[in-house]
Amino acid sequence: MLARRGFEAFAAGDRATIESLLHEDAVWHIPGRSGLAGEYRGRDVILAMLRETALRSGGTYRVQLRYAVADDRHVVAVYRATGQRDGRSIDIDQALIVALDDGRWVEIRAVPTDQYAFDEFWGQRQLEA
């Protein structure tokens, strides 16, 4: 399943697999007011944002897929996100709502179950989306 492949690749730092899952013109939406909030357009920009999560958390940010549902055009994945950053920690469930085009992720919406905790963890805006 595409969701499992993506989460396993993220956990392993497998850039090639993540690249293969993302459509070249993919768009990733992150809600809120944190330093990661915004719209990321294009595979390379999305990959930079994903690298930024590792850099900002000193490599402690982890995701663990809980479950996913899918059809030919959509995936909804619920996962646990944990990490440490600048004396703060995060341990929340989140969801990714993914639209597919020919089996590749073309539009991704991140949905934290605790927006306040998500924004607090990621801190002030530093990245240009």
Protein Blocks (a to p, Z undefined) as FASTA:
>chain_A
ZZlmmmmmmmnopaklmmmmpcfkbccddedjbfkbccdehjklmmmmmmmmmmmnnopa
ccddfbdcddfkbccddddddddeehiacddddddddddeehiafbdcdddfblmlmmmm
nopafbdZZ
